[in-house]
Amino acid sequence: MTAKRSLLSGFGGYLPERIVTNDELASELDTSDEWISGRTGIRQRHRAGEGDTAVSMAAHAARQALDYAGATPSDVDAVIVATSTPDEAFPATAVRVQAELGMTGGFGFDLSAACSGFIYALSVADSLIRSGQARSALVIGSEVYSRILDWSDRGTCVLFGDGAGAVFLTTATPESGEAGILSTHLHSDGRYGDMLYVDGATGQRDRPAHLRMQGRDVFRHAVSKLSASVDEVLAANSLTHAEVDWLVPHQANLRIIDGVARKLALPTERVVVTVDRHANTSAASIPLALNEAVRDGRIKKGDLVLMEALGGGLTWGSALARL
Ligand code: COA
């Protein structure tokens, strides 16, 4: 009997309607389009409206992922939501999503690994499927960073956006051939916890929590740790840089993305970039980028896709999958 493997069977995304351009931010803050786009590649971001919550955006992305796979909520065993901005301390965003989808079975929980959340959630879901504990899983990143940003701190508030992305994982069958998640690799180092953090819990209404960051230090760690992570996932699968068809990185900063792509010797047309339009949507950024590139036909069946992320913790990791 061959080992179980998980397949990326469905993709979905949700972006709030409201778009905020760099020029609009520059009309409220001492900043400029030139500063923001020159240092990060960001030109605009989506901002959650009154009706957008971590739950509503996650459910929207999840429904799209199920539709893509031709599946229904009754086909889902596990729901994992990676988020740093849940609407409530509990119940978990994931169980609220279960209810929104009309699920009456299975199980759901949230996972906190900041901008690496999607890679962490994908890794956990993959393990559940490989062990046979779940036959399928919705893996969702959903974030409303606009509600934890300090809008007087121009060094952080210009960098983030809101949104949700989802993938639907199923168990590979003999017909799946080589397709599936090949491996995932997770790391964290709490010594760097103060480099990027939120100064409180989201539940404290009388003391709103805000994101704090030492941007330059995060930048330095990002390029070196992500490059090592990319080497690690390829070595684990005895594959070379040249065999990677697509890099789908966490979308924090175009200069970080370019640095890792150079390390892989991947031409820019093989890198999926959304940071210019979405900014950094934390745990949602990779599934949003995947969804876009699969639906517009860039990423095709059989392609080898490398995903990587780094975020607060510090946490970082990578995943390799054949579509
Ligand atoms: N608009 C205009 N000026 C700004 C600004 C803004 N939005 N934000 C900061 N500045 C100013 C600073 O005050 C500083 O001014 P000073 O030299 O007079 O003190 C100057 O720009 C340089 O700031 P610095 O922080 O050194 O810039 P940088 O070149 O390191 O770029 C980041 C800042 C945040 C863009 C960059 O460090 C970065 O991208 N880091 C990684 C962050 C990240 O991706 N985090 C998420 C990881 S998941």
Residues whose N, C-alpha, C, O or C-beta is under 5 A from the ligand:
A	BS01	COA	D30 T31 S32 W35 R39 C115 R154 G155 V158 G215 R216 V218 F219 A252 N253 L310 G311
